[in-house]
Amino acid sequence: MSDVTTPVPPTWPAWTWRGSPDALGLALGSVPREALAPGDVLVRNAVIGLNPVDWKVLGGDLVNWQRGKVPGVDGAGTVVALGEGVAPEWLGRRVAYHQSLHKPGSFAHYTPLAARALLRVPDALDFATAASFPCPALTAWLAIEKLPLRAGARVLISGAGGAVGQYLVQLAAQRGFEVTAMCHPRHAERLAGLGAHACVPGPLADGNTWADDNAGRFYAAIDSVDAPHAARISPVLEANGHLVCIQGRLDTAPCPPFGRTLSVHEVALGALHVYGDDAAWQRLTQAGESMLAAIATGALQAEAQHIAPFDALAEHLDALRHRAFSGKALVAVE
């Protein structure tokens, strides 16, 4: 628990969307405090986590925002106020969270959000690591949950060098799968240390024959590149295999009817805010808290961190978009 004696101000600094698809078009200003909805809490952010979705939505294709919307999905900090119906023990709790794209986001000193989305942060874990966690790690957990357990089965993880891959490789290896990571060779040594049995160069360009050359070798493939790439790697799957798509969904089935009878899955963490019930959120947050505890003890490894100050958030998000660094982009509020 943390000290919450500091009163909540009537307004606070925030970055807002002004209609530009460019991260540098975000504006730093202030937003007013509003009454909390039943079931919501107010979190005083300590660190904000930046993710690719944060710049992808700025073009407006995925959301219907109005000017003045506060973006951002990931953050960590302290609960400082409770809405009606929220258990009093949440007050003062150190938490991390993933916020809905349709609600006021994490790019602010304070964020209101549903209490059911809160992840309790272990005392031994710093806020920066906690803020780096929700979007990539919870997405990875949702993806690996699609696969029935089969000890020793080969699983291909493409786009493994990214944030989601950081956790996917570890979760898959911990579940007894034999993991092959597909990524840029610069990530191979790191991923091998996290549990990858082998690393192959990727992503595959159109016309690359690697998937055909390795046809039927894998029980499952998890792709975090895009839908065309997921289709490109699908030949590697054995009969009754599994294809998990994190970035986009396939337009057509990857095999003819009654052929290899593949199971195709899709993952979208943000969709849970719209369609998930309390039981679904309880399963997710329980898994998230277990993973945070594992990070605190060293049983699970988080990404390397690149931290910028709050007033440089837009520039840091732009640098993330242009892959100016490798590792997790974070913004310190305190």
C-alpha contacts under 8 A as a table, 3 or more apart, distances in Angstrom:
res1	aa1	res2	aa2	distance
1	M	92	G	5.16
1	M	93	R	4.67
1	M	94	R	6.15
2	S	78	T	6.84
2	S	92	G	4.81
2	S	93	R	6.07
2	S	94	R	6.59
3	D	6	T	7.96
3	D	92	G	6.06
4	V	7	P	7.64
4	V	78	T	7.89
4	V	79	V	7.88
4	V	80	V	5.75
4	V	91	L	7.75
4	V	92	G	5.65
8	V	80	V	7.55
9	P	12	W	6.67
9	P	33	R	7.41
10	P	32	P	5.88
10	P	33	R	5.17
11	T	30	S	6.26
11	T	31	V	5.44
11	T	32	P	4.22
11	T	33	R	5.44
12	W	30	S	5.17
12	W	31	V	5.71
12	W	32	P	6.68
12	W	33	R	7.61
12	W	108	A	7.33
12	W	109	H	6.18
12	W	110	Y	7.17
13	P	28	L	7.12
13	P	29	G	5.62
13	P	30	S	4.22
13	P	31	V	6.53
13	P	108	A	5.86
13	P	109	H	5.91
14	A	28	L	5.82
14	A	29	G	5.57
14	A	30	S	5.15
14	A	31	V	6.34
14	A	70	V	6.87
14	A	107	F	5.87
14	A	108	A	3.98
14	A	109	H	6.42
15	W	26	L	6.18
15	W	27	A	5.36
15	W	28	L	4.43
15	W	29	G	6.25
15	W	30	S	7.66
15	W	70	V	5.99
15	W	71	P	7.39
15	W	107	F	5.56
15	W	108	A	6.22
16	T	26	L	5.62
16	T	27	A	5.28
16	T	28	L	6.45
16	T	29	G	7.38
16	T	67	R	7.52
16	T	68	G	5.04
16	T	69	K	5.33
16	T	70	V	4.55
16	T	71	P	6.57
16	T	107	F	7.79
17	W	20	S	7.10
17	W	25	G	7.41
17	W	26	L	5.17
17	W	27	A	6.62
17	W	58	L	7.58
17	W	66	Q	7.92
17	W	67	R	5.64
17	W	68	G	5.37
17	W	69	K	5.36
17	W	70	V	6.29
17	W	71	P	6.84
18	R	25	G	6.89
18	R	26	L	6.30
18	R	27	A	7.00
18	R	67	R	4.78
18	R	68	G	6.10
18	R	69	K	7.85
19	G	25	G	7.88
19	G	58	L	7.42
19	G	59	G	7.66
19	G	60	G	7.85
19	G	66	Q	7.82
19	G	67	R	6.06
20	S	23	A	7.58
20	S	25	G	5.39
20	S	26	L	7.35
20	S	58	L	6.56
20	S	59	G	6.71
21	P	25	G	7.25
21	P	55	W	7.68
21	P	57	V	7.80
21	P	58	L	4.47
21	P	59	G	4.06
21	P	60	G	7.33
22	D	25	G	5.22
22	D	26	L	7.53
22	D	55	W	7.50
22	D	58	L	6.74
22	D	59	G	7.62
22	D	318	D	7.73
23	A	26	L	5.75
23	A	55	W	6.21
23	A	58	L	7.28
23	A	314	A	5.55
23	A	315	E	7.29
23	A	317	L	6.22
23	A	318	D	5.39
24	L	314	A	5.28
24	L	315	E	6.26
24	L	318	D	6.57
25	G	314	A	7.75
26	L	314	A	6.31
28	L	311	D	7.56
36	L	40	D	5.97
36	L	41	V	6.79
36	L	42	L	7.50
36	L	82	L	7.31
36	L	83	G	5.13
36	L	84	E	7.89
36	L	112	P	7.01
37	A	40	D	5.50
37	A	83	G	5.83
37	A	84	E	7.14
38	P	83	G	4.99
38	P	84	E	4.47
38	P	85	G	6.05
38	P	86	V	7.56
39	G	82	L	7.87
39	G	83	G	5.57
39	G	84	E	5.90
39	G	85	G	5.50
39	G	86	V	5.39
39	G	114	A	5.87
39	G	115	A	5.95
39	G	116	R	7.84
40	D	82	L	6.42
40	D	83	G	5.01
40	D	84	E	7.52
40	D	86	V	7.01
40	D	112	P	6.53
40	D	113	L	5.21
40	D	114	A	4.22
40	D	115	A	5.18
41	V	79	V	6.66
41	V	80	V	7.58
41	V	81	A	5.67
41	V	82	L	4.51
41	V	83	G	5.59
41	V	86	V	7.54
41	V	112	P	5.57
41	V	113	L	5.63
41	V	114	A	6.23
41	V	115	A	5.77
42	L	79	V	5.72
42	L	80	V	5.75
42	L	81	A	5.04
42	L	82	L	6.44
42	L	110	Y	6.66
42	L	111	T	5.65
42	L	112	P	4.33
42	L	113	L	6.53
43	V	76	A	7.96
43	V	77	G	6.13
43	V	78	T	5.33
43	V	79	V	4.37
43	V	80	V	5.82
43	V	81	A	7.35
43	V	110	Y	5.48
43	V	111	T	5.24
43	V	112	P	6.24
43	V	113	L	7.79
44	R	77	G	5.46
44	R	78	T	5.23
44	R	79	V	6.27
44	R	80	V	6.40
44	R	109	H	6.01
44	R	110	Y	4.50
44	R	111	T	6.69
45	N	48	I	6.97
45	N	75	G	6.41
45	N	76	A	5.61
45	N	77	G	4.31
45	N	78	T	6.64
45	N	106	S	7.56
45	N	108	A	7.33
45	N	109	H	5.37
45	N	110	Y	5.51
45	N	111	T	7.10
45	N	333	V	6.47
45	N	334	E	7.87
46	A	75	G	7.64
46	A	76	A	5.90
46	A	77	G	4.68
46	A	78	T	7.61
46	A	109	H	7.69
46	A	127	F	6.56
46	A	128	A	7.94
46	A	332	A	6.24
46	A	333	V	4.97
46	A	334	E	5.23
47	V	75	G	5.88
47	V	76	A	5.54
47	V	77	G	6.76
47	V	127	F	6.11
47	V	128	A	5.65
47	V	131	A	5.97
47	V	330	L	6.77
47	V	331	V	5.56
47	V	332	A	4.54
47	V	333	V	5.42
47	V	334	E	7.21
48	I	74	D	6.02
48	I	75	G	4.31
48	I	76	A	6.47
48	I	106	S	6.40
48	I	107	F	6.84
48	I	128	A	7.75
48	I	131	A	5.75
48	I	132	S	7.77
48	I	330	L	5.63
48	I	331	V	4.97
48	I	332	A	6.46
48	I	333	V	7.28
49	G	72	G	7.98
49	G	73	V	7.69
49	G	74	D	4.95
49	G	75	G	5.48
49	G	128	A	7.99
49	G	131	A	5.01
49	G	132	S	5.12
49	G	133	F	7.85
49	G	328	K	7.81
49	G	329	A	6.38
49	G	330	L	4.73
49	G	331	V	6.52
50	L	54	D	6.61
50	L	72	G	7.20
50	L	73	V	7.86
50	L	74	D	6.85
50	L	132	S	7.72
50	L	317	L	6.74
50	L	328	K	7.54
50	L	329	A	5.37
50	L	330	L	5.77
50	L	331	V	7.59
51	N	54	D	5.43
51	N	55	W	7.62
51	N	74	D	7.94
51	N	135	C	7.40
51	N	320	L	7.98
51	N	329	A	7.43
52	P	55	W	5.72
52	P	56	K	6.23
52	P	320	L	7.42
52	P	321	R	6.80
53	V	56	K	4.81
53	V	57	V	6.06
54	D	57	V	5.95
54	D	58	L	7.14
54	D	71	P	6.97
54	D	72	G	5.86
54	D	73	V	7.33
54	D	317	L	7.82
55	W	58	L	5.43
55	W	317	L	7.02
55	W	318	D	7.75
55	W	321	R	6.82
56	K	59	G	6.69
57	V	60	G	5.64
57	V	61	D	6.65
57	V	62	L	5.68
57	V	63	V	6.59
58	L	61	D	7.98
59	G	62	L	7.87
60	G	63	V	5.32
60	G	64	N	6.33
60	G	65	W	7.05
61	D	64	N	7.76
63	V	101	L	7.50
63	V	102	H	7.50
65	W	69	K	6.43
65	W	102	H	7.69
66	Q	69	K	5.95
69	K	104	P	6.60
69	K	105	G	7.94
70	V	104	P	5.21
70	V	105	G	5.03
70	V	106	S	7.24
70	V	107	F	6.16
70	V	108	A	7.30
71	P	101	L	7.20
71	P	104	P	6.71
71	P	105	G	4.60
71	P	106	S	6.47
71	P	107	F	5.83
72	G	99	Q	7.44
72	G	101	L	7.37
72	G	105	G	4.48
72	G	106	S	4.52
72	G	107	F	5.25
73	V	97	Y	7.81
73	V	98	H	5.22
73	V	99	Q	4.49
73	V	100	S	6.47
73	V	101	L	6.59
73	V	105	G	5.69
73	V	106	S	5.67
73	V	135	C	7.60
74	D	96	A	7.53
74	D	97	Y	5.80
74	D	98	H	4.82
74	D	99	Q	6.31
74	D	105	G	7.99
74	D	106	S	6.01
74	D	131	A	6.17
74	D	132	S	7.55
74	D	134	P	6.32
74	D	135	C	6.63
75	G	96	A	5.71
75	G	97	Y	5.71
75	G	98	H	7.01
75	G	106	S	5.77
75	G	130	A	7.77
75	G	131	A	4.72
75	G	132	S	7.77
76	A	94	R	7.54
76	A	95	V	5.59
76	A	96	A	4.05
76	A	97	Y	6.38
76	A	127	F	5.76
76	A	128	A	7.50
76	A	130	A	6.06
76	A	131	A	4.79
77	G	94	R	5.71
77	G	95	V	5.58
77	G	96	A	6.49
77	G	127	F	6.61
78	T	92	G	5.81
78	T	93	R	5.60
78	T	94	R	4.64
78	T	95	V	5.97
79	V	82	L	7.74
79	V	90	W	6.58
79	V	91	L	5.33
79	V	92	G	5.10
79	V	93	R	5.49
79	V	94	R	6.71
79	V	95	V	7.17
80	V	91	L	5.83
80	V	92	G	5.92
81	A	91	L	6.44
82	L	86	V	6.08
82	L	88	P	7.54
82	L	90	W	7.78
82	L	91	L	6.88
83	G	86	V	5.94
86	V	90	W	7.54
86	V	115	A	6.98
87	A	90	W	6.11
88	P	91	L	5.81
89	E	92	G	7.77
89	E	93	R	7.48
90	W	93	R	5.26
93	R	120	R	7.14
94	R	120	R	6.12
94	R	121	V	5.53
94	R	122	P	7.83
94	R	123	D	7.91
95	V	118	L	6.16
95	V	119	L	5.29
95	V	120	R	4.62
95	V	121	V	5.03
95	V	130	A	7.94
96	A	118	L	6.12
96	A	119	L	5.07
96	A	120	R	6.56
96	A	121	V	6.45
96	A	127	F	7.96
96	A	130	A	5.89
96	A	131	A	6.02
96	A	134	P	7.15
97	Y	117	A	6.10
97	Y	118	L	5.13
97	Y	119	L	5.86
97	Y	131	A	7.66
97	Y	134	P	6.16
98	H	117	A	6.71
98	H	118	L	7.76
98	H	134	P	5.67
98	H	135	C	6.31
99	Q	103	K	7.13
99	Q	105	G	6.38
99	Q	106	S	7.39
99	Q	113	L	6.69
99	Q	117	A	7.54
100	S	103	K	5.48
100	S	105	G	7.49
100	S	270	G	6.21
100	S	273	H	5.77
101	L	104	P	7.73
101	L	105	G	7.05
101	L	270	G	7.17
103	K	113	L	7.58
104	P	111	T	6.58
104	P	112	P	6.81
104	P	113	L	7.86
105	G	108	A	7.25
105	G	111	T	6.25
106	S	109	H	7.79
106	S	110	Y	7.33
106	S	111	T	5.73
108	A	111	T	6.59
109	H	333	V	6.48
113	L	117	A	7.54
114	A	117	A	5.68
114	A	118	L	7.41
115	A	118	L	5.47
116	R	278	D	7.05
116	R	281	W	6.44
116	R	282	Q	7.18
117	A	281	W	6.63
117	A	285	T	6.82
118	L	285	T	7.04
119	L	285	T	5.85
119	L	286	Q	7.99
119	L	288	G	6.70
119	L	289	E	5.89
120	R	289	E	6.30
121	V	125	L	6.67
121	V	130	A	6.83
121	V	289	E	7.19
121	V	292	L	6.82
121	V	293	A	7.87
122	P	125	L	5.43
122	P	292	L	7.17
122	P	293	A	6.34
122	P	296	A	7.07
123	D	126	D	7.67
124	A	296	A	6.04
125	L	129	T	6.90
125	L	130	A	6.92
125	L	292	L	7.97
125	L	295	I	7.85
125	L	296	A	5.45
126	D	129	T	5.68
126	D	130	A	6.40
127	F	130	A	4.88
127	F	131	A	5.96
128	A	131	A	5.19
128	A	132	S	6.30
128	A	330	L	7.10
128	A	332	A	7.74
129	T	132	S	5.13
129	T	133	F	6.55
129	T	302	A	7.05
129	T	305	Q	7.99
130	A	133	F	5.36
130	A	134	P	7.59
130	A	292	L	7.37
131	A	134	P	6.82
131	A	330	L	7.50
132	S	135	C	7.91
132	S	136	P	7.99
132	S	302	A	7.78
132	S	303	E	7.65
132	S	328	K	6.53
132	S	329	A	7.71
132	S	330	L	6.89
133	F	136	P	6.20
133	F	137	A	5.55
133	F	138	L	7.69
133	F	292	L	7.95
133	F	302	A	7.43
134	P	137	A	5.51
134	P	138	L	5.53
134	P	139	T	7.96
134	P	288	G	7.59
135	C	138	L	5.61
135	C	139	T	5.97
135	C	269	L	7.45
136	P	139	T	5.22
136	P	140	A	6.15
136	P	163	A	5.63
136	P	164	V	4.49
136	P	167	Y	7.43
137	A	140	A	5.01
137	A	141	W	6.24
137	A	163	A	7.88
137	A	164	V	6.16
137	A	167	Y	5.78
137	A	168	L	7.83
137	A	288	G	7.67
138	L	141	W	4.99
138	L	142	L	6.21
138	L	269	L	7.29
138	L	284	L	7.36
138	L	288	G	6.46
139	T	142	L	5.16
139	T	143	A	6.23
139	T	164	V	6.80
139	T	267	V	7.13
139	T	268	A	7.23
139	T	269	L	5.80
140	A	143	A	5.07
140	A	144	I	6.23
140	A	164	V	5.57
140	A	165	G	7.34
140	A	167	Y	6.06
140	A	168	L	5.16
140	A	171	L	7.91
141	W	144	I	5.27
141	W	145	E	6.05
141	W	168	L	7.31
141	W	171	L	7.48
141	W	287	A	7.77
142	L	145	E	5.21
142	L	146	K	6.83
142	L	267	V	6.66
142	L	269	L	7.62
143	A	146	K	5.54
143	A	147	L	7.71
143	A	168	L	7.98
143	A	222	I	7.41
143	A	244	V	6.66
143	A	246	I	7.48
143	A	266	E	7.91
143	A	267	V	6.13
144	I	147	L	5.69
144	I	168	L	7.07
144	I	171	L	7.25
144	I	172	A	6.77
145	E	148	P	7.49
146	K	244	V	7.47
146	K	265	H	7.08
147	L	220	A	7.63
147	L	242	H	7.14
149	L	175	R	7.30
150	R	153	A	5.67
150	R	176	G	7.52
150	R	177	F	7.12
151	A	175	R	7.40
151	A	176	G	4.94
151	A	177	F	5.67
152	G	176	G	5.78
152	G	177	F	4.85
152	G	178	E	5.41
153	A	176	G	7.81
153	A	177	F	5.19
153	A	178	E	5.79
153	A	218	F	7.34
153	A	219	Y	5.91
154	R	177	F	5.96
154	R	178	E	4.69
154	R	179	V	6.00
154	R	180	T	7.31
154	R	217	R	7.36
154	R	218	F	4.96
154	R	219	Y	5.45
154	R	220	A	6.85
155	V	172	A	7.83
155	V	177	F	6.38
155	V	178	E	6.04
155	V	179	V	5.06
155	V	180	T	6.18
155	V	218	F	5.75
155	V	219	Y	5.90
155	V	220	A	4.86
155	V	221	A	5.60
155	V	222	I	7.62
156	L	179	V	6.05
156	L	180	T	4.84
156	L	181	A	6.00
156	L	182	M	7.09
156	L	218	F	6.77
156	L	220	A	6.32
156	L	221	A	4.53
156	L	222	I	6.24
157	I	160	A	5.66
157	I	165	G	7.22
157	I	168	L	7.58
157	I	169	V	7.26
157	I	179	V	7.23
157	I	180	T	6.26
157	I	181	A	5.00
157	I	182	M	5.92
157	I	221	A	5.81
157	I	222	I	4.86
157	I	223	D	6.05
157	I	224	S	7.95
158	S	165	G	7.85
158	S	181	A	6.11
158	S	182	M	4.48
158	S	183	C	6.40
158	S	202	G	7.29
158	S	203	P	6.87
158	S	221	A	7.49
158	S	222	I	6.25
158	S	223	D	4.87
158	S	224	S	6.17
158	S	225	V	6.96
159	G	162	G	6.13
159	G	165	G	6.47
159	G	181	A	7.78
159	G	182	M	6.01
159	G	183	C	5.42
159	G	202	G	7.36
159	G	203	P	6.62
159	G	223	D	6.47
159	G	224	S	5.27
159	G	225	V	5.55
160	A	163	A	7.95
160	A	164	V	7.23
160	A	165	G	3.96
160	A	166	Q	6.64
160	A	168	L	7.63
160	A	169	V	7.21
160	A	181	A	5.57
160	A	182	M	5.78
160	A	183	C	5.42
160	A	191	L	7.93
160	A	224	S	7.65
161	G	165	G	5.69
161	G	166	Q	6.65
161	G	182	M	7.78
161	G	183	C	5.37
161	G	184	H	6.85
161	G	187	H	5.62
161	G	191	L	7.57
162	G	165	G	5.13
162	G	166	Q	6.26
163	A	166	Q	5.21
163	A	167	Y	7.17
163	A	303	E	7.07
163	A	327	G	7.52
163	A	328	K	7.22
164	V	167	Y	5.60
164	V	168	L	6.10
164	V	224	S	7.66
165	G	168	L	4.75
165	G	169	V	5.86
165	G	224	S	7.86
166	Q	169	V	5.98
166	Q	170	Q	6.93
166	Q	191	L	7.40
166	Q	194	L	7.94
166	Q	301	Q	7.92
166	Q	302	A	7.34
166	Q	303	E	6.97
167	Y	170	Q	5.23
167	Y	171	L	6.04
167	Y	301	Q	7.74
167	Y	302	A	7.64
168	L	171	L	5.13
168	L	172	A	5.89
169	V	172	A	5.33
169	V	173	A	6.11
169	V	179	V	6.75
169	V	181	A	7.35
169	V	191	L	7.15
169	V	194	L	6.66
169	V	195	G	6.37
169	V	196	A	6.26
170	Q	173	A	5.19
170	Q	174	Q	6.03
170	Q	194	L	5.65
170	Q	195	G	5.91
170	Q	196	A	7.89
170	Q	300	L	7.17
171	L	174	Q	5.10
171	L	175	R	6.26
172	A	175	R	5.18
172	A	176	G	6.65
172	A	177	F	5.56
172	A	178	E	7.74
172	A	179	V	6.79
173	A	176	G	5.25
173	A	177	F	5.25
173	A	178	E	6.45
173	A	179	V	6.29
173	A	195	G	5.56
173	A	196	A	7.09
174	Q	177	F	7.43
178	E	196	A	7.39
178	E	197	H	6.14
179	V	195	G	7.21
179	V	196	A	4.93
179	V	197	H	5.30
179	V	198	A	6.81
180	T	196	A	5.72
180	T	197	H	5.74
180	T	198	A	4.76
180	T	199	C	5.52
180	T	200	V	7.29
181	A	188	A	7.83
181	A	191	L	7.37
181	A	196	A	6.13
181	A	197	H	7.89
181	A	198	A	6.27
181	A	199	C	4.63
181	A	200	V	6.29
182	M	199	C	5.71
182	M	200	V	4.87
182	M	201	P	5.63
182	M	202	G	5.19
182	M	203	P	6.68
183	C	187	H	6.64
183	C	188	A	7.30
183	C	199	C	7.11
183	C	200	V	6.47
183	C	201	P	5.27
183	C	202	G	4.61
183	C	203	P	6.19
184	H	187	H	5.92
184	H	188	A	7.31
184	H	201	P	5.46
184	H	202	G	5.68
184	H	203	P	7.48
185	P	188	A	5.19
185	P	199	C	7.70
185	P	200	V	7.46
185	P	201	P	5.88
186	R	189	E	7.29
187	H	190	R	5.50
187	H	191	L	6.16
188	A	191	L	5.28
188	A	192	A	6.01
188	A	199	C	5.77
189	E	192	A	5.14
189	E	193	G	6.35
190	R	193	G	5.18
190	R	194	L	6.55
191	L	194	L	4.89
191	L	195	G	6.43
191	L	196	A	5.60
191	L	199	C	7.90
192	A	195	G	5.27
192	A	196	A	4.48
192	A	197	H	6.47
192	A	198	A	7.00
192	A	199	C	7.51
193	G	196	A	7.10
194	L	301	Q	7.73
196	A	199	C	6.91
201	P	204	L	7.76
202	G	205	A	7.95
203	P	225	V	7.51
203	P	229	H	7.54
204	L	208	N	5.95
204	L	210	W	7.80
204	L	229	H	7.13
204	L	232	R	7.55
204	L	233	I	7.91
205	A	208	N	5.55
206	D	232	R	7.65
208	N	211	A	7.63
209	T	212	D	5.31
209	T	213	D	6.03
210	W	213	D	4.97
210	W	214	N	6.21
211	A	214	N	5.14
211	A	215	A	5.99
211	A	232	R	7.19
211	A	233	I	5.33
211	A	234	S	7.29
211	A	235	P	5.65
211	A	236	V	5.35
212	D	215	A	4.95
212	D	235	P	5.82
212	D	236	V	6.73
214	N	217	R	5.84
214	N	235	P	7.64
214	N	236	V	5.50
215	A	235	P	5.14
215	A	236	V	4.10
215	A	237	L	6.52
215	A	238	E	7.47
216	G	219	Y	7.96
216	G	235	P	6.63
216	G	236	V	4.72
216	G	237	L	4.64
216	G	238	E	4.00
216	G	239	A	7.25
217	R	236	V	5.59
217	R	237	L	6.17
217	R	238	E	6.11
218	F	221	A	7.04
218	F	236	V	5.73
218	F	237	L	4.88
218	F	238	E	5.78
218	F	241	G	7.42
219	Y	237	L	5.85
219	Y	238	E	5.76
219	Y	240	N	7.93
219	Y	241	G	4.97
219	Y	242	H	6.51
220	A	237	L	6.19
220	A	238	E	7.96
220	A	241	G	5.47
220	A	242	H	4.50
220	A	243	L	5.78
220	A	244	V	7.74
221	A	233	I	7.78
221	A	234	S	7.48
221	A	236	V	7.97
221	A	237	L	7.17
221	A	242	H	6.37
221	A	243	L	5.03
221	A	244	V	6.24
222	I	230	A	7.96
222	I	243	L	5.99
222	I	244	V	4.60
222	I	245	C	6.21
222	I	246	I	7.54
223	D	226	D	7.17
223	D	229	H	7.47
223	D	230	A	5.59
223	D	243	L	7.72
223	D	244	V	6.17
223	D	245	C	5.25
223	D	246	I	6.06
223	D	247	Q	7.37
224	S	245	C	6.55
224	S	246	I	4.97
224	S	247	Q	5.35
225	V	229	H	6.28
225	V	230	A	7.35
225	V	246	I	7.64
225	V	247	Q	5.96
226	D	229	H	5.38
226	D	230	A	6.30
226	D	245	C	7.66
226	D	246	I	7.49
226	D	247	Q	4.71
226	D	248	G	5.68
226	D	249	R	7.96
227	A	230	A	5.00
227	A	231	A	6.35
227	A	245	C	6.94
227	A	247	Q	6.32
227	A	248	G	4.97
227	A	249	R	5.34
227	A	250	L	5.39
227	A	251	D	7.99
228	P	231	A	5.16
228	P	232	R	6.16
228	P	250	L	7.27
229	H	232	R	4.76
229	H	233	I	6.33
230	A	233	I	5.45
230	A	234	S	6.28
230	A	243	L	7.64
230	A	245	C	6.55
230	A	250	L	7.55
231	A	234	S	5.17
231	A	250	L	6.90
231	A	254	P	6.14
232	R	235	P	7.29
233	I	236	V	6.10
234	S	237	L	5.83
234	S	243	L	7.00
234	S	254	P	6.45
237	L	241	G	5.42
237	L	242	H	7.13
237	L	243	L	7.80
237	L	262	L	7.80
238	E	241	G	5.17
238	E	260	R	7.00
239	A	259	G	7.94
239	A	260	R	4.40
239	A	261	T	6.25
239	A	262	L	6.60
240	N	260	R	5.96
240	N	261	T	5.17
240	N	262	L	4.88
240	N	263	S	6.74
241	G	260	R	7.71
241	G	261	T	7.50
241	G	262	L	5.08
241	G	263	S	6.27
242	H	262	L	5.78
242	H	263	S	4.81
242	H	264	V	5.97
242	H	265	H	7.47
243	L	262	L	7.25
243	L	263	S	6.23
243	L	264	V	4.83
243	L	265	H	6.10
244	V	264	V	5.99
244	V	265	H	4.62
244	V	266	E	5.70
244	V	267	V	7.34
245	C	248	G	6.43
245	C	249	R	6.06
245	C	250	L	7.94
245	C	264	V	7.61
245	C	265	H	6.06
245	C	266	E	4.77
245	C	267	V	6.26
246	I	249	R	7.71
246	I	266	E	5.97
246	I	267	V	4.98
246	I	268	A	6.79
247	Q	267	V	7.89
248	G	266	E	7.71
249	R	266	E	6.40
250	L	253	A	6.80
250	L	254	P	7.87
253	A	256	P	7.15
254	P	262	L	7.74
255	C	259	G	6.41
255	C	260	R	6.64
255	C	261	T	7.40
255	C	262	L	7.34
256	P	259	G	5.41
256	P	260	R	7.71
257	P	261	T	6.92
258	F	261	T	5.58
268	A	271	A	5.50
268	A	272	L	7.43
269	L	272	L	5.72
269	L	273	H	7.85
270	G	273	H	5.73
270	G	274	V	7.58
271	A	274	V	5.36
271	A	275	Y	6.12
271	A	276	G	7.46
272	L	275	Y	5.08
272	L	276	G	4.37
272	L	277	D	7.96
272	L	280	A	7.96
272	L	281	W	7.78
273	H	276	G	5.89
276	G	279	A	7.86
276	G	280	A	5.60
276	G	281	W	6.58
277	D	280	A	5.34
277	D	281	W	6.45
278	D	281	W	5.12
278	D	282	Q	6.08
279	A	282	Q	5.01
279	A	283	R	6.34
280	A	283	R	5.26
280	A	284	L	6.32
281	W	284	L	4.98
281	W	285	T	5.98
282	Q	285	T	5.25
282	Q	286	Q	5.96
283	R	286	Q	5.28
283	R	287	A	6.25
284	L	287	A	5.20
284	L	288	G	6.11
285	T	288	G	4.79
285	T	289	E	5.99
286	Q	289	E	5.22
286	Q	290	S	6.25
287	A	290	S	5.16
287	A	291	M	6.29
288	G	291	M	5.09
288	G	292	L	6.19
289	E	292	L	4.97
289	E	293	A	6.15
290	S	293	A	5.11
290	S	294	A	6.26
291	M	294	A	4.89
291	M	295	I	6.26
291	M	300	L	7.14
292	L	295	I	5.04
292	L	296	A	6.25
293	A	296	A	5.00
293	A	297	T	6.42
294	A	297	T	5.21
294	A	298	G	6.07
294	A	299	A	4.86
294	A	300	L	5.24
295	I	298	G	4.99
295	I	299	A	5.82
295	I	300	L	4.60
295	I	301	Q	5.85
295	I	302	A	6.78
296	A	299	A	7.71
297	T	300	L	7.70
298	G	301	Q	6.41
303	E	327	G	5.89
303	E	328	K	5.95
304	A	326	S	8.00
304	A	327	G	4.97
304	A	328	K	5.95
305	Q	327	G	5.69
305	Q	328	K	4.81
305	Q	329	A	6.31
305	Q	330	L	6.91
306	H	327	G	6.58
306	H	328	K	5.77
306	H	329	A	4.99
306	H	330	L	5.92
307	I	329	A	6.11
307	I	330	L	4.61
307	I	331	V	5.35
307	I	332	A	6.58
308	A	312	A	6.27
308	A	313	L	6.86
308	A	316	H	6.71
308	A	329	A	7.87
308	A	330	L	6.32
308	A	331	V	4.84
308	A	332	A	6.22
309	P	312	A	5.47
309	P	313	L	6.79
309	P	331	V	5.51
309	P	332	A	5.15
309	P	333	V	6.79
310	F	313	L	5.35
310	F	331	V	5.65
310	F	332	A	5.72
310	F	333	V	5.41
311	D	314	A	7.84
312	A	315	E	5.44
312	A	316	H	6.17
313	L	316	H	5.07
313	L	317	L	6.13
313	L	331	V	6.36
314	A	317	L	5.16
314	A	318	D	6.19
315	E	318	D	5.02
315	E	319	A	6.17
316	H	319	A	5.01
316	H	320	L	6.24
316	H	329	A	7.20
317	L	320	L	4.99
317	L	321	R	6.29
317	L	329	A	7.63
318	D	321	R	5.05
318	D	322	H	6.41
319	A	322	H	5.15
319	A	323	R	6.05
319	A	324	A	5.16
319	A	325	F	7.44
320	L	323	R	4.99
320	L	324	A	6.18
320	L	325	F	7.07
320	L	329	A	6.82
321	R	324	A	7.81
323	R	326	S	6.99
